[in-house]
Amino acid sequence: MGMTPEYAGRGFRPHGLQSLRLTAGLAVLGLLGLLPACGPGSGEGLRGQVTIDGSSSTYPIAEAAAEEFQLLTPRVVVAVGRSGTRGGFERFCRGATDVATASRPITGAEDARCAANGIEYLELPVALDGLSLIVNPQNTFMDCLTVEELRRIWRPGSTVRTWRDVRAELPPVPIQLYGPGTDSGTFEFFTEAIVGEMGASRADFHASEDDNVLVRGLMGDRNSLGYFGFAYVAEYAGRLKLLGVDGGEGCVLPGAETVREGRYAPLSRRLFIYVNRASLQRPGTRAFMDYFMTHAPEFIPPSGLFTLPEPVYRDNLRLLERAAAAAEGEAGHD
């Protein structure tokens, strides 16, 4: 399985935890019996490739985990792409990747495609996110939008063209809209949460599956309004202006407490990892997934996303262990 162009080495890389992760990661891999816990490079006995594709919102933590894992296991190549949740599921359900990252749960149609191709999978929640509304820092008149205002701006056939169309007291300057492309799970989540129907949106906006492209557009356009995952807000702190959302209980900004408590509504969400069960027969894939879930609480905060309760990650590890054992058993009967 060759790498496609989107697997270029881009993305956010957290710092400051590398030594801790190396030490703990070696211990975890040693306990699994996959390699001796004797220092960096001791995973050289593991070989192969793990292919991951999907959500740009989940990309920063998947990329960080891949980079750190490869310090331990240099002969296991972990390729991380970000073609969007829908694009990631399309590749995953035809068996082209081992792992799909997603900013929404798999749909019934996607599940049916996986089943038709014999792809059985694990669904593993990995993080929390607050889908964030952004304007250019030069925008001095907007701090918060209501859900109804967002609906009027983004619904199909919207006649909102200027900020004054949103509120009578705002200046009559045009709004330049930026948002994820239609293959993005963020686009699908936002349209369902705000407009009321997944995929229902006005078409006249600047779209990209790459959130860094959206960031550059928002930073360069003083009349801009856009949305994407909170991880990119954290990465570009000070160069973007974050808006609050009024879901009926007053204006609320996304953050660890407001997202975990559900007060940042309706734009709080879970992010997911989907793993092909058959891929867990390969020691490299199994080792990476165990490493990922063991260290997720360390990778996630530096990325700007929010951790789930600790028991969720322990449950994920148990599911991986059972699925790997079952996959090995099935392979032994072939």
URCORRA-V918964 format. One line per field, one symbol per residue. phi: phi as a letter, one per 20 degrees, with the letter a starting at -180 (. if undefined). psi: psi as a letter, one per 30 degrees, with the letter a starting at -180 (. if undefined). A space follows every 50 residues. Layout:
# URCORRA-V918964
phi->???
psi->???
This chain:
# URCORRA-V918964
phi->.efegfeffdpfcfcndfffffffffffffffmeafecpgnfeffecpbd dcbqfffeggfffffffffffecfededdddbeogffffffffdnececd ebdbffefffgfffffemedbddcfcadcdgdeccfgffddccbceffff fffdfgmgdfccfffebfeefeefedecafffeeffgffffffeeobfne bfdecfdbfeffffgffffecfdebbbaffgffffdgndcdeeecdeodn fcefagffffemfedddebedccddfgffffegffffffffgffdgfeff gfenecfegggfffffffffffffffffffffef
psi->jlklffglillkjllfgeeeeeeeeeeeeeefgflkiglkffgffklakk kklbkfefeeeeeeeeeeefeeifgjkjkkligleeeeeeeefggflekk kkgllkleeeeeeeefggjklkjjkflkkjkkkklkffjffkfkkleeee eeeflkgkgjfleffekffllhkkkjkklllffkfeeeeeeeeeffkkfj llfiljkkfjfeeeeeeefgjfglkakalfefeeehkfglkkllkjgfgl kkkkleeeeefgfikggklkllkkkkeefffkeeeeeeeeeefegefeee efffakllkefeeeeeeeeeeeeeeeeeeeeff.
